[in-house]
Amino acid sequence: MELAQDERSQKGRSLIAKPRSVGPSDSEKAVITVTCQRFIDEVLKPRFLPTIRPTEFNYPIDIHGKWHGSRYRFIQRYRSGRPESLGDEFDAPFTRLDWISRDRFDLQWHRHTGTWYRLHRGLSLEQALKTIETDGILHPH
């Protein structure tokens, strides 16, 4: 949230909250979703999940994307192979695009502690996807 000065205040100036951009329009969101899904299907899955290999521990079974407000998260889905939790599934996000403005994103990395770290600022969607493809820290685990 940005702060702006209010000239109407009795003391001359005070700070008021200025609204932030609400996020991408529905049509822009649809284009981003289709582009990211194509990236998942053509780049991430063939490279990081060409086959599903069950193990006695947690193992990846899918890579997908999902919107959370104005943020698009890349998520790896896992299944448990342990006898006491056989078949349980859970999602683990690994990279996130934070929509900043039209075709501008910050790129965030998800640490195992649950904290997100911004690694790149103001990238176009094309630049962001290329960065995800080439920067190992942004790859699925």
C-alpha positions as CSV (number, residue, x, y, z in Angstrom):
1,M,0.0,0.0,0.0
2,E,1.4,3.4,-0.9
3,L,0.9,6.5,1.2
4,A,-0.2,9.8,-0.3
5,Q,-0.5,13.3,1.3
6,D,-4.0,14.6,2.0
7,E,-4.2,18.3,1.4
8,R,-7.6,18.6,3.1
9,S,-6.3,17.8,6.6
10,Q,-6.8,20.4,9.3
11,K,-3.1,20.4,10.1
12,G,-2.3,20.9,6.4
13,R,-1.0,17.4,5.6
14,S,-1.6,13.9,6.8
15,L,-1.0,10.5,5.2
16,I,-3.9,8.5,3.7
17,A,-3.8,5.1,2.0
18,K,-3.7,5.2,-1.8
19,P,-5.3,2.1,-3.4
20,R,-3.0,-0.4,-5.1
21,S,-3.5,-1.8,-8.5
22,V,-6.1,-4.6,-8.2
23,G,-4.4,-7.1,-10.5
24,P,-4.7,-8.2,-14.1
25,S,-7.9,-8.0,-16.0
26,D,-9.9,-11.2,-16.6
27,S,-8.7,-11.2,-20.2
28,E,-5.0,-10.6,-19.3
29,K,-5.3,-13.3,-16.6
30,A,-6.7,-15.7,-19.2
31,V,-3.7,-15.1,-21.5
32,I,-1.2,-15.5,-18.7
33,T,-2.9,-18.7,-17.6
34,V,-2.8,-20.2,-21.1
35,T,0.8,-19.1,-21.6
36,C,1.9,-20.6,-18.2
37,Q,0.0,-23.8,-18.8
38,R,1.7,-24.2,-22.2
39,F,5.1,-23.6,-20.4
40,I,4.2,-26.3,-17.8
41,D,3.2,-28.8,-20.5
42,E,6.0,-28.1,-22.9
43,V,8.9,-27.3,-20.7
44,L,8.5,-28.2,-17.0
45,K,6.7,-31.6,-17.2
46,P,8.9,-33.1,-19.9
47,R,12.1,-31.9,-18.1
48,F,11.2,-32.4,-14.5
49,L,8.4,-35.0,-14.5
50,P,8.7,-37.1,-17.7
51,T,7.4,-40.2,-15.8
52,I,5.9,-40.8,-12.3
53,R,8.1,-43.0,-10.2
54,P,6.4,-44.2,-7.0
55,T,8.7,-44.5,-4.0
56,E,8.3,-45.4,-0.4
57,F,8.5,-41.7,0.4
58,N,6.8,-38.6,-1.1
59,Y,7.1,-38.5,-4.8
60,P,6.0,-35.9,-7.5
61,I,3.0,-36.8,-9.6
62,D,2.1,-33.5,-11.3
63,I,3.1,-29.9,-12.0
64,H,0.4,-27.3,-12.4
65,G,-0.3,-23.6,-11.9
66,K,-2.9,-21.7,-9.9
67,W,-3.8,-18.1,-9.3
68,H,-3.8,-16.7,-5.7
69,G,-5.0,-13.1,-6.1
70,S,-2.7,-11.3,-8.5
71,R,0.0,-14.0,-8.1
72,Y,0.4,-17.1,-10.3
73,R,2.0,-20.0,-8.5
74,F,3.8,-22.9,-10.1
75,I,3.1,-26.0,-7.9
76,Q,4.4,-29.5,-7.8
77,R,1.9,-32.1,-6.5
78,Y,3.2,-35.0,-4.4
79,R,1.8,-38.4,-3.3
80,S,2.9,-40.2,-0.2
81,G,4.2,-43.7,-0.6
82,R,4.5,-44.5,3.1
83,P,2.3,-47.2,4.4
84,E,0.7,-45.1,7.1
85,S,-0.3,-42.3,4.7
86,L,-0.4,-44.3,1.4
87,G,-2.1,-42.2,-1.3
88,D,-2.2,-38.9,0.5
89,E,-1.4,-36.0,-1.8
90,F,-0.3,-32.4,-1.2
91,D,0.9,-29.4,-3.1
92,A,4.3,-27.7,-2.8
93,P,4.7,-24.3,-4.6
94,F,8.1,-23.7,-6.0
95,T,8.0,-20.4,-8.0
96,R,5.6,-17.5,-8.2
97,L,4.9,-14.7,-10.7
98,D,3.7,-11.6,-8.9
99,W,1.7,-9.4,-11.3
100,I,3.0,-5.8,-11.0
101,S,1.4,-4.2,-14.1
102,R,0.6,-5.1,-17.7
103,D,3.2,-7.7,-18.8
104,R,5.4,-6.9,-15.7
105,F,6.1,-9.5,-13.0
106,D,8.3,-10.0,-10.0
107,L,9.7,-13.5,-9.8
108,Q,9.7,-15.2,-6.4
109,W,11.3,-18.4,-5.1
110,H,9.6,-20.5,-2.5
111,R,11.9,-21.7,0.3
112,H,11.2,-24.9,2.1
113,T,10.4,-22.9,5.2
114,G,7.4,-21.4,3.5
115,T,9.0,-18.0,2.9
116,W,8.8,-16.4,-0.5
117,Y,11.9,-14.5,-1.8
118,R,11.9,-12.0,-4.7
119,L,14.7,-12.9,-7.0
120,H,13.9,-10.8,-10.1
121,R,11.9,-7.6,-10.6
122,G,9.8,-6.2,-13.4
123,L,10.2,-9.0,-15.9
124,S,8.0,-9.5,-18.9
125,L,6.1,-12.8,-18.9
126,E,8.4,-14.1,-21.6
127,Q,11.5,-13.1,-19.6
128,A,10.0,-14.6,-16.4
129,L,9.3,-18.0,-18.0
130,K,12.8,-18.1,-19.6
131,T,14.3,-17.3,-16.2
132,I,12.3,-20.1,-14.6
133,E,13.5,-22.4,-17.3
134,T,17.2,-21.5,-16.9
135,D,17.7,-20.7,-13.2
136,G,18.0,-23.9,-11.2
137,I,16.8,-22.4,-7.9
138,L,13.4,-21.8,-9.5
139,H,13.0,-25.4,-10.7
140,P,10.6,-27.9,-9.1
141,H,12.2,-29.9,-6.3
